[in-house]
């Protein structure tokens, strides 16, 4: 499956969910709110890169099962 990029600020409510079907780059490196997601992020065996000028803010549940989660400026 091809890698996907979603460029732009990302936010979500606690009931929101992101479950990529392949490698994913998501967020906005030019914004401190580039990735501010309050929902569930399921990385699985994929590579997910979170982009934000500051910390990428993770929500209520984040799971990684054999994949990689990265954020150049860290996560909170």
N, C-alpha and C positions, 0 to 999 in steps of 0.2 A: 504494500500500500504506500502511496506517495506521502511525503511529509506535507503538512498543512501549516500555513502561517495566517494568523488573524492579527492584523496590525491595527491597533486602536485601544483605547482604555477599555478595561473589562471590569464589570462589577456584577454582583448578583446577590440575591436574598438568600437567607439560610435554607430555603426549600429548593434552591437552584442546584443543578448538577452539571458537571462537565465530565464526560467519559470519551476520550479520544479513540478513534478507530485506527490510529497510526501515530507516528511522531508528530508533535504539535509545538509550534512556537506561538505564544499568545501574549498580548499586552502592548504597552506603549512605552518605549524607552525615553520619551521626551516629557513624561508626566509622572509626578510623584504618586498619582493615583492610577498608574499604568496597569496594575493588576491588584484589585481590591475586591476580592471575591469571598462572600460569606457562606457559600454553599459547600457541596461535596465535590471534591476533585479525585477521580479515580484514574491514576496513571497506568496501572496494569503493567504490561511488559514494554510499554512505549517509552520514548524519550520526550519529556515535556519540559520546555524552556519558558519560564515566566519572565516577562519583560516589564520593568518599571524603573523610573529614575531613582527611586528609593527602595525600601523594602517591598517585596511582593507580599501582600496580606492574604493569608490563607484562612479558610473558613472553618466550619464545624467538624469536618472530617476530610482528611487527605490520606489516600492509601496508595502504596507503591508495591507491586508484586512482580519483582524481577526487572523493572524498568529503571529509569533515571529521572529525577526531578532536579532541575537546576534553576537558579536565579542569580544573575551576576552581582546584584546588590544585596543578596540575602533575603530571608523570609521572616515574617513575624506572624 
